[in-house]
Structure formats: C-alpha cells, structure tokens
Amino acid sequence: MIKKALALVAGVAFALTAYAATTHLKPGHPDHYVVQKGDTLWDISAKFLVKPWYWPEVWQANPQVHNPHLIYPGDVLNLAYDHGPVLKLEPSVHTAKQPVPAIPLSQLKMFLKRFRVIDEDTLKSSPYVMAFEENRLRGTPGNFAYVRQIQAQPGQRFAIVRPSHVFRQYDSGEDRDLVAHRLESNVQMVPGPWKENFRQDGHFGGGDQLGIEVKVIGLAEVLRTGDPSTLLITDSKMEIRKGDRLLPVNEHPYDPYYYPHAPESVPADAKVIAFAHALYAVGKRDVVALSVGSADGVDNGTTYALFQPGEVVHDDVSGYALHSSLGEHVKLPAEFIGHVMVFRTFEHVSYGLVMDSIRPVKRGDVLRVPG
C-alpha cells in the first residue's frame, strides 16, 4: 500500500505558471515547508501565496494532480523555478491516516451536524416533546420523553432541535435587508412556542420570513408508538424542555471536501447577519451566518472578502469657522478585515468560516469579491 501511495504522488508538481500573475508569491515565503499535523490546505497555501483561496487553481493547473487531498503530514513542499515558480512535492512514508484537509473540518463537524435552516410550516408541524417520565421538568440522557405528532417506527432515531434565529427579509425599493432575529430560549407551548426579539435591530417585526435556524440539542430513539409516543433520550448537549421539536436524523449532514473559489459577483446587500457562538463579534476560525444563499449562486467553498462599513462622521474642520454643527457629514470608506469561506448553504442563508481576520468581525460587515 505504501508503494502504491508513493507511486501515486511521486513527482507531483504544483505548477504556478498559469496563475502567477493573479496569485503572486507571498513576500518572505519559505523555500520549503514540511507539512505538519493540524495543517490545512488554506494554511499551507497562505505560506506561499498572497491569495490562499486560489489553491484549487494551483492544484488543478497541473494535469498530474488528480486529487489535491493526497497531501499528508511529513510531506515536503519545495519551491523551485522551472519556467516559473513551481511547488514540488516530496512524499514521505505516510503514517497519518488522514490527508491534510482544505479547512479545519474537525472544528466544524459539531456545527455542521447541529444547525439547520427550515421553513416555519415544517417547524410548527414537527413532533414536539410534551412531557417526561415521573413528571420531570427537564429531560436528560436515559430519560423517557413523551412526544406528540410523530409518525415513526420503534428503533427510529430523531434529532431534538430548538429554534435559535429567524431570518427575515425587508424590501425597500431596490434594497434588500436580510436580518437574523434571535429567538428567546423559552420553548413552552403556551403562550407561544418561541418569542422573537424584533427590537434588537430596529425592524420591530414584519417583513418576509425566509427560514428558521434550529440547533440540534439532542438525540432520541423511538421505543413505543402511539399518541403520545415514548422516546428514549440517548444524547443531549443541554437539558431537553417541553416544546422542543424533533426532526429526522440527517445521516450525511455535510460535504467533507471544500474547494475555495471567489464568486463572480456579490449582491450589493450581502453581509454578516449572525454568529454561531457569540453576541457581538468573532474572529479567525469562528462561524458566521451570511445574508446570501443558493438562490444567489452561493455554493460550498465560495470565498468572500470581509469589509467593515465606514462610519458617517462630522467634519468639524469644515464647520469650525461658523459653528461645528454646520459642517458636513462624511462617510468614511469601508476597511478590509478578513476572509470568510462558505461551508454550508441554504436557499437564502449560508454559513461561513472566518479564515483570517485583522480585527473583530461584526454583524453588518459586508461581503465583497476578494481582490
């Protein structure tokens, strides 16, 4: 097997000639690099290229390369010059079981498995937890949960979910504003399943609902059918409550391979609308929700540049001669802050991983084609 693996990758050269003009070697790049455990293709490319998201083109520029994921810890990349810069791979004896991934998938698996975006009708018609054994207020692994509206067979598994955000679109002329409203944690059925926090962004309700984000908080297995049915809670990330919903388990929730690429264009209103695990700001390797999805041509691997919008400030100098309040209001230019790569897409919303950032990423930061 080792001989076959070595034969498969021996002599592989990653030619940069076709893309030298656009990808540019990074100033101060190393002459060689030994692939380390924990590396990603993005990180390795960033050591050599100014624009690391161009690594798929670099790999595909050489017809010898059939699979860019055949790079393992211990392999050596040497920078040589033969009719242009060329990265040559010196394969090692592969003791690692897994090749180097494009992005840190191990950090994303939990998120990929736990978050979905569904429509309101699907959510409201889904089975719900009505009660727990011994009249408990909360459910944990090993407890029985009694569920209504479920159509299932004994042994079937379900994901227990709780809504976390609702996505709404507001149209004003040619402008489209997609926002994410947090849903309060109370999931009791009365007076309503989820309370939407409209005031957080000044919209105060209304608009068109484009989907609801739900978070998988546990797993359950059907023991007995009926109304209600009896399910055994087999796993949970937090206590299960009355009113939590159930959806079929997604056996293949994500794509294990990602090929970063720049979009041809970006909608003028594309921006960051929510965070997965933060309230105000995030940084490198954090997950953000974006206001664009498959309906906008977004697919897995789409890479955007992040820009922080410029503030509108008062020009005190121009108004100083008379009175400062008479000076102009000037909008400052947007400033680049980092890159984000999409790893999961829904119709109107997508989730991206912040690949690099020079300052905190905030809600409202805009997306642009990377330069």
Buried (B, 14 or more C-beta within 10 A) or exposed (E): EEEEBEEEBEEBBBBBEBBBEEBBBBEEBEEEBEBEEEBBBBBBBBBBBBBBBBBBBBBBBBEEBEEBBBBBBBBEBBBEEEEEBBBBBBBBEBEEEEBBBBBBBEEBEEBBBBBBBBEEEBBEEBBBBBBBBEEBEEBBEEBBBBBEBBEBEEEBBBBBBBBBBBBBBBEEEEEBBBBBBBBEEEBEEEEEBBEBEBEEBEBEEEBEBBBBBBBBBBBBBBEEBEEBBBBBBBBBBBBBBBBBBBBEBEEEBBBEEBBBBBBEEBBEBBBBBBBBEBEEBBBEBBBBBBBBBBEBBBBBBBBBBBBBBEEEEBEEEEBEEEEEEEBEEEEEEBEBBBBBBBBBBBBBBBBBBBBBBEBBBBBEBBBBEBE
